[in-house]
Amino acid sequence: MPYLSPSAIDANIRKLKAKEVLEIGCYNKWKQDRTRWFHVPAHIRNEVDKDLVSFDPNDARTHGVPAAVLLFNLRYWIKKELKKATDTNVAHEMSPSELNRHLPFSVSTIKSALKTLEKAGAIIRTSKNMSEYSLPPGEMQQLRREAKLKT
């Protein structure tokens, strides 16, 4: 995962252990071997398939994992709306507090990711009062084609 640094991976492993989502042990024959062994408890493995979080690895390299997850979700919801809409002026609400209820990111991380995507031109804020976002026109046309609708 070239978009994650070794220290970020280690920090997340420690967080997962603290939340008892990951068990870590040292089962090496030689004392000087510092290889860590990981195990995901059965009750966690059974829950994983129920709540998948997806993202495009290219977006993660460019914008970071939280932003890539938000962008993936925005594309999903806009594509769904484009199937019903008659034009490409479709936006979707991306409220940080609401997204926090469904995604494993803090509200501040979500706000930061939205700003990163907006600054990069990957998303467009459509309302100053609400957290409504859309995609650039070229990408909207591409999604419309993918949704098999007329442009």
KABEL-V576995 format. One line per field, one symbol per residue. phi: phi as a letter, one per 30 degrees, with the letter a starting at -180 (. if undefined). psi: psi as a letter, one per 30 degrees, with the letter a starting at -180 (. if undefined). burial: b if it has 24 or more other C-alpha atoms within 12 Angstrom, else e. Layout:
# KABEL-V576995
phi: ???
psi: ???
burial: ???
This chain:
# KABEL-V576995
phi: .ddcdedddddddddddddicbcbbbcddcdddcdcccbceeddeddeddbdccacedddddcjdedddddeddeedddddddcdcbcdcbbdbdedddedccdbdedddeddddeddddidbbdcbddcccbbceeddddddddddicdc
psi: iffkleeeeeeeeeeeeeghfkkkljhkekefjgkkkkkkleeeeffeffikkllkeeeeeefleeeeeeeeeeeeeeeeeffflfagiklkkikeeeeefflhkleeeeeeeeeeeeefgflkkfkfflhklalleeeeeeeeeeghlk.
burial: eeeeeeeeeeeeeeeeeeeeeeeeeeeeeeeeeeeeeeeeeeeeeeeeeeeeeeeeeebbeebbbbbbbbbbbbbbbbbebbeeeeebbbbbbbbbeebeeebbeeeeebbebbbbbbeeebbbbeeeeebbbbbbeebbbebbeebeeee
